[in-house]
Amino acid sequence: MPPGLAPRVAVSIVVGVGWLIFLVVFLWFYAADFGISKSLAIFLVSVLVVGGILGPMWAYWGIKTGRAWERKVKWEKKVKKKRARK
């Protein structure tokens, strides 16, 4: 398992469950006070907030892990070339 994956998965689960709880509470208690357009706007803003929390976190991990994987692949190719020459 790549390093740093477990905390990101845990945060993703907590944020996802928190977002679902927010939606249920909003729809149950507050949606009747707003029109459909305002309720839709609140839903879209909540999606943007969740994306704003999870997006940078996962993007950073993906870039970091991708670079490490790329270095490993290049190193393995270099080793294979050296072995093939012998």
N, C-alpha and C positions, 0 to 999 in steps of 0.2 A: 504494500500500500504506500503510495507517495506520501512524503512527510507533509504535515499541515492539513491533511484532508479531513481528519476527524473533527477538529474544531469548526471547520467551515460547514460540514454536514450538520453538526449540532446547531449552529447559528441558523442555518437554512430551515431546519425543522422548527425551531422556536419562532422565527419570523413568520413562517408559513402558518403555524397554528395560531399565532397572535393575530395575523391578518384575517384568518377565518373567524376568530372570535370577534374581532372588530366588525366584520361584515354582518355576522349574526346579530350582534347587539345593535348595530346601526339599523339594519332592516327591521328588527323587532320593535325598537323603541322610537327611532327618530325618522325613519323614512316617510312616515305618514305626514309629518310636518312639512316636508319638502315636496316640490313637484318632481316629475320624472327627470327633467333636465338637470336639476340640482342634485338629485340622487345619483344620476349617471356621472355627473362631474365629480362628486365625492368618491365614487367607485374608481374612476380613472385616476384621480389624484392618489388614492390609496395604492393603486397598482404602481404608479410612478415612485411612490415612497419605498415600496418593497423592492422595486428594481434599483432604486438609488442605494439601498442598503446592501443588497446581494450582488449587484452587478460589479462594482469595483472590487469587492472581496474576491469573487470568483475569477475576474479578469486578471488580477494580480497573481493569483495562484496558478492560473493557466499559463501566463507568460513565463513565470518563474519555472514551472515544471517543464514547459516546452523547451526552454533554453537548456535545462539540465539534460533532458532527453536527447536534444540535438547534439550536445557535447558528447554524450555517451555513444550515440550512433557513429559520430565521426571518429571517436577513439577506437571503436570496434572495427570500423572499416580500415583504419590505419594499421591495426594489429593484424588483420587478415591479409593485408597487402604484404606486410613484413614476413608473415609465415609462408605466403605463396612464393616469395622470392627465394626462400631457403631450400 
